[in-house]
């Protein structure tokens, strides 16, 4: 199996937003971080994959078969969770599990209970009694409990405390360690991707602007802190911020010699810095009075 999931030129149009030919693939062993600003198209893309939103053109395949033609079979092999649960608020987690397991031939109740214990999740609590973080834990526990080969998760660590987030990231790494499963998850918590992602897909305004390894993505950029505030270097930045005592910004890695020649040593950025300055570059010339 060359890829677990593949999107080819997927398009979806709304009155005020559209997916513009989204293409990327997820291979066995990968943890693919799906990043972009709120409203960039992450959730819409995930819903298209699961056929919760009808896309107008393009192709989506999972496990080397067309998703639209083999939807029921493929969904048995996919664990899917949106960021928020709002259905059956008066039901307990145990009751919801008993309903959910009917849809999966390989649902493992013991594995679900183990996941709930790991997440300190009381399965006799009602859904309406759970915090946002606990609802995320429930969604992930369900996804892990039917031996899914692909996990598709929308903001799975949102609302979780640092310890719980770290636990889930450890689980993600364990899931893919044998190179026979994969994870695609959207997030705005880029520090989670710094810790566990192998690959990145970056969407901006409905268009994929990067998909590939995290290493290649990070290695393409450098972060600069110029305490001498050299104005003659401003044109070398992708985007920058001016402070009273320095200029900070993002540059392409192949621009580093211009800064080294001025005695400035660019350093490796983290994903948050890359994303912040790429997004800033698209609005660098826009301003308003405060």
Secondary structure, 3 states (H helix, E strand, C coil): CCCCEEEEEEEEECCCCEEEEEEEEECCCCEEEEECCCCCCHHHHHHHHCCCCCCCEEEEEECCEECCCCHHHHHCCEEEECCCCCCCCCCEHHHHHHHHHHHCCCCCHHHHHHHHHHCCCCCCCEHHHCCHHHHHHHHHHHHHCCCCCEEEEECCCCCCCHHHHHHHHHHHHHHHCCCCCEEEEECCCHHHHHHHCCEEEEEECCEEEEEEEHHHHHHCEEEEEECCCCHHHHHHCCEEEECCCCEEEEEEHHHHHHHHCCCCCCECCCHHHHHHHHHHHCCCCCCCCC
